[in-house]
Amino acid sequence: MDKVIFGPAGKPKEYKGRAYEACGYLNERRLFAYEYQSTHGLRIKEENAKKLKKDSELNRVTVSMHCPYYINLCSKDPKKIENSIESLFNCARIGEYMGAYRLVFHPGYYSGRTPEKSLEIGKEACKKLINKCEEEGLEDFTFAPETTGKKSQLGQLDEIINICESFEHFEPTIDFAHVHARDCGILNKKEDYNFIFSKLEDHLNIERLHCHFTTIEYTDKGERKHHTLDENDEYGPNIEDLLSNIIDNGWNANIICETPKLDLDAIKMRELYESLL
């Protein structure tokens, strides 16, 4: 596998086939990462998940899955936490059939609680989730909580690191746009990424970083809207700054493109990366 690979968050824009059969299309465009979207619910059948795994192995595409948006491991409603644990367990179960190397999810919302209390409740839910997976005999799964873009959400960088260093089967998803938006425009040059990578190196042993990137519009509350790479003059962060830093520091990374152009902008990212080597 190349040190850095790229791919879309979801079905390629101009691809007309089934989402679980997209890996050949991606391979032809030298995109070797693919984040299958279950953001509005886990709807892929077991047989089709197995087809996706076979297709991805044939085409050398690394698959991840984005779990449902409605996950909330620190809800004030205990039933919602139970349902979230069940949903993540089902994603892990199908993810094994799919060959998903990461199960990406947003941890939840503070909902009026302190960030510290929300983190405590969220970690207790993670413990129950791991126990359930092990009790049910799942073996090949890695949950990947994501840095979140709104200040109302559990998912600040330090919180994600805390969760991941507390449990086996957990690795972070670093959404650089979310970090940028949550802190109202913190990533403006190559060196600005150093604090993220330094914290990851200090706390976690990561062989390959799973990450998301898009240019993003934000308000004082955080994330507002994703934009294309062509709109980089108006919205940050700048993909070249990230790629230059990754190259300088020798990171292995799967970069999932979350701009509205998905695979089309993922190709631009790859071409820029290759030009910088």
Disulfide bonds with the S-S distance in Angstrom:
none
